[in-house]
Amino acid sequence: MPDIKSAKILILSTHGFEQSELEVPLEKLKAAGATVHVATLDGKAIKGWDKDNWGVSVDADLKSDDVAYDDYDALVLPGGQINPDLLRVDKDAVALIRDFVQGNKIVAAICHAPWLLIEAGVVKGRDATSYHSIKTDMVNAGANWIDQDVVVSNGIITSRHPGDLEAFVSKIIEEVEEGEHQRPAA
């Protein structure tokens, strides 16, 4: 069983991420000892959304096109309405998410970020949750939507909103320490 202290975790995001949904996993996973990198579409800093207005910027460690999924144990996808909507139209970002899933890596998506899992075609037949406003999207994509703080389907972790962040991050750590999850394609 791998230790979180030896884990490498990638956060994929762009402008408009829900501030807490990137910052809390970033801080807590680093505090647990993991190496955490933030990848953005252009490799530059991105600005968050905090409740009713633009939040603060977060620096990027690398450009998403330069990511090799084999270098990481897990992928974290923060939500917010803007961030996943922008990422889901970027074919390379969607392909990267699909690579993580098909490579049996841990993938964690919160709030509106499960839109990215839909776009990657990896939710069909899986238990999942999301922000309530995209429940119909999840169901139409074939997910078994469950209204619960955190739902895990063979290493694919989903949560509903910022109020679930403690459970979300705890589950990421737990699943990373279990190791890769062999899973059938969705």
DAHULIN-V450703 format. One record per backbone hydrogen bond with DSSP energy under -0.5 kcal/mol. NH is the residue of the N-H (numbers start at 0). CO is the residue of the C=O. E is the energy in kcal/mol with one decimal. If there is no record, write none. Layout:
BEGIN
nh->NH co->CO e->E
nh->NH co->CO e->E
END
This chain:
BEGIN
nh->5 co->2 e->-1.9
nh->6 co->3 e->-1.2
nh->8 co->34 e->-3.1
nh->9 co->73 e->-2.6
nh->10 co->36 e->-2.9
nh->11 co->9 e->-0.5
nh->11 co->75 e->-1.9
nh->12 co->10 e->-0.5
nh->12 co->38 e->-2.2
nh->15 co->46 e->-3.1
nh->16 co->13 e->-0.8
nh->16 co->46 e->-0.5
nh->17 co->78 e->-1.4
nh->18 co->16 e->-0.5
nh->18 co->48 e->-2.9
nh->20 co->17 e->-0.9
nh->21 co->17 e->-0.9
nh->21 co->18 e->-1.1
nh->22 co->18 e->-2.5
nh->23 co->19 e->-2.1
nh->25 co->21 e->-2.1
nh->26 co->22 e->-2.8
nh->27 co->23 e->-2.9
nh->28 co->24 e->-2.6
nh->29 co->25 e->-1.7
nh->30 co->26 e->-2.5
nh->31 co->27 e->-1.6
nh->32 co->29 e->-1.6
nh->33 co->28 e->-2.2
nh->34 co->6 e->-2.9
nh->35 co->33 e->-0.6
nh->36 co->8 e->-2.6
nh->38 co->10 e->-3.0
nh->38 co->36 e->-0.5
nh->39 co->61 e->-1.8
nh->45 co->57 e->-2.4
nh->47 co->55 e->-2.2
nh->48 co->16 e->-3.3
nh->49 co->52 e->-3.2
nh->50 co->48 e->-0.6
nh->51 co->49 e->-1.4
nh->52 co->49 e->-1.2
nh->54 co->47 e->-3.3
nh->57 co->45 e->-2.7
nh->60 co->37 e->-3.3
nh->61 co->37 e->-1.5
nh->63 co->39 e->-2.9
nh->65 co->62 e->-1.9
nh->66 co->63 e->-1.5
nh->68 co->66 e->-0.6
nh->70 co->67 e->-2.4
nh->71 co->68 e->-1.7
nh->72 co->7 e->-3.4
nh->73 co->7 e->-1.1
nh->74 co->105 e->-2.3
nh->75 co->9 e->-3.0
nh->76 co->107 e->-3.4
nh->77 co->75 e->-0.6
nh->81 co->15 e->-0.6
nh->82 co->15 e->-1.1
nh->83 co->79 e->-0.7
nh->84 co->80 e->-0.9
nh->85 co->81 e->-2.3
nh->86 co->82 e->-2.4
nh->87 co->83 e->-2.3
nh->88 co->85 e->-0.8
nh->89 co->86 e->-1.8
nh->90 co->88 e->-0.8
nh->93 co->89 e->-2.3
nh->94 co->90 e->-2.1
nh->95 co->91 e->-2.1
nh->96 co->92 e->-2.0
nh->97 co->93 e->-2.3
nh->98 co->94 e->-2.4
nh->99 co->95 e->-2.1
nh->100 co->96 e->-2.1
nh->101 co->97 e->-3.2
nh->102 co->98 e->-2.0
nh->103 co->100 e->-1.7
nh->104 co->99 e->-2.6
nh->105 co->72 e->-1.8
nh->106 co->154 e->-2.0
nh->107 co->74 e->-2.9
nh->108 co->156 e->-2.9
nh->109 co->76 e->-1.9
nh->110 co->158 e->-1.8
nh->112 co->109 e->-2.1
nh->114 co->111 e->-2.1
nh->115 co->112 e->-2.1
nh->116 co->112 e->-0.7
nh->117 co->113 e->-2.2
nh->118 co->114 e->-2.6
nh->119 co->115 e->-1.9
nh->120 co->117 e->-1.5
nh->121 co->116 e->-2.4
nh->124 co->141 e->-2.8
nh->125 co->122 e->-2.5
nh->127 co->143 e->-1.9
nh->130 co->110 e->-2.3
nh->133 co->130 e->-2.0
nh->134 co->131 e->-1.4
nh->137 co->133 e->-2.3
nh->138 co->134 e->-2.8
nh->139 co->135 e->-2.9
nh->140 co->136 e->-1.4
nh->141 co->138 e->-1.7
nh->142 co->137 e->-2.4
nh->143 co->125 e->-2.9
nh->144 co->142 e->-1.1
nh->145 co->127 e->-2.5
nh->147 co->145 e->-1.5
nh->150 co->157 e->-2.7
nh->152 co->155 e->-2.2
nh->155 co->152 e->-1.0
nh->156 co->106 e->-3.2
nh->156 co->154 e->-0.7
nh->157 co->150 e->-2.6
nh->158 co->108 e->-1.6
nh->159 co->148 e->-0.7
nh->163 co->160 e->-2.5
nh->164 co->161 e->-1.8
nh->167 co->163 e->-2.6
nh->168 co->164 e->-2.8
nh->169 co->165 e->-2.2
nh->170 co->166 e->-2.2
nh->171 co->167 e->-2.0
nh->172 co->168 e->-2.3
nh->173 co->169 e->-2.3
nh->174 co->170 e->-2.8
nh->175 co->171 e->-2.6
nh->176 co->172 e->-2.2
nh->177 co->173 e->-0.9
nh->178 co->174 e->-0.9
nh->178 co->175 e->-1.0
nh->180 co->103 e->-1.9
nh->181 co->179 e->-0.6
END
